[in-house]
Amino acid sequence: MNLEKKQEGSALTIKISGRLDTTTAPVLDEELKASLEGTEALVLDFSDLEYISSAGLRVLLSAQKIMNKQEGSMKLTGVNESIMEIFEVTGFVDILTIE
């Protein structure tokens, strides 16, 4: 997994490439926890994400909870068909903002 982070004021965009799984999810989790304070708008760019596991889903849920608590927004962009299918099966389409 590779992360590209871009901060513009209170907006943070993180582009995630590769696989978000049991091995890499803790890396993203730590990055988000370190970066979300003061962030009002979080965008996770999934255009180069190939795979997401349940560990990755937990990280997304955790980030969404933090953003809700801060009264900020979180959205996912560039979600491919196979990852969208995972979001639909798990019910995450009802929890997350996906564009």
N, C-alpha and C positions, 0 to 999 in steps of 0.2 A: 504494500500500500504506500502511496505517496500523497502528501498533503501540500497544497499550495494555499497560503493564507494571504488575504488582502483586506486590510483595515482601512475604511474611509469614514472618519469621524466615529459615529456610534454604530456604523454598519460594518458587519464582518462577513466576508465571503470565504468559504473554505471549499476548494476543489479537491475531491477525493478520487484517486485513481487506483485501479487494481482491485484487491479483494478486502472487504471489511468482514473479518471473521474472528474467531476466538483468539487468534494470535495478534491481530492488528487492532481490534476494538479497544483494548486498554490504552493504546497510543492516542487514538482519536478522543477517547474519554478524558484523558489527562490534558490534551490540548484544549478541548472545549472548556473544561473546568478552569483552566488557567486564563482563558481568553474572554469568557462571557460576561465578566463583571463590567458593567457600564455599557454593554452592547444592547442596543434597542432593536436591531434588525439583523437576524442571522440567516444567511443563505448558504445552503449546502449544495454544491454543484456535483451532481452524480453522472455527468455526461461521459466520464471515463471509468465509472465504477462497473466492474464485471460481475461481482457477486456480493451478497450480504447474508450473513448468518443470523441466528437468534441473538448472538452476542452483539452484533452490530445494531440489531433492532432495539436492544436494551439501551445502548448508548444514545440512539435517536430519541427514545422515550425520555431518558434522563435529561437530555438537552432541551426537549420540549417543555418539561416540567420547570426547569430553571428559567426559560424564557417566559413562561406563563407567570411565574412568581415575580419576575422583574417587569411584568406588563409589556414585554417586547414581542416581536413576531419572529417566527421561524418558517422558512419555506425550503422545499427541495426542488431543484431544477434539473433538467436533463436526464430524468429517470427513464431507463430503457424498459423494453417490454417484459423481460424476465424478472427484473426487480419490481416492476409495477405489479406483476402477478403475485409475488411474495407479499407485497403490501395489501393486495386485495384479499388473499387467503387469510392473512393474519388480522385483518380489520384495521390495519394502520392507515388505510385511505380515509377512514373516518376520523382519525386522530391528527394526522399530519396535513399540512398544506402542501400540495404537490402541483407544480406547474409544468 
